[in-house]
Amino acid sequence: MRKDGSGKEGNAAIVIVVLLLLGGAAYFFLFREVKEPDLPDTNALPPAADAEAPAADTAANGVRPLEEAGPDTPAQGFTGGALPMTADGAVDWDVRRDQLKEKYSDEFSEPQVGSDIRVLLRSGRTVEGRITDLAKEFVTIRITGTGKATYQRAQLSPASQLVLFKDVYVNYSVEKDLAAEKAARAAEAAATPQ
């Protein structure tokens, strides 16, 4: 047996190496970059178009810029035909709202019971599983390995609500289009010499 203490130094070196490895692993797990879910940002719905600052159109989206628009050009965001007009020549926005509601109601495709889905909760947690029940105010999902969970509409992120609930999708889409159309009409009116 050696009396110079070299055995203790060897043990201390092993302990230091183990602690460095554990520290590195802890650092990796605590400070690694976490991949965001593939869903859009769902902390809040995107804001409706601002009536005073319409989005710029480009030739890529098939809409002529407002500077080139004439009186026969439909409003930005308008999806076909002429805007409904009142007897005094103003746009009838109530009729337009009804037209858009019909369009988006027909367009919505509700997820089917039995289909796989991934939803984002308002808490930021992502849940994946199979839909077992879908009603107006909730969705029940069989989560792989953990059983069923029912989530009220208010627990789901706005983006997940857009996918699951027809009324949310229709109302959001209608308001977004109306805001864009009203902004385009206001910009057109401002650009037209009086």
Summary of the structure (lengths in Angstrom):
residues: 194
radius of gyration: 28.4
end to end distance: 105.9
largest distance: 109.2
contacts: 441
relative contact order: 0.16
helix: 43%
strand: 15%
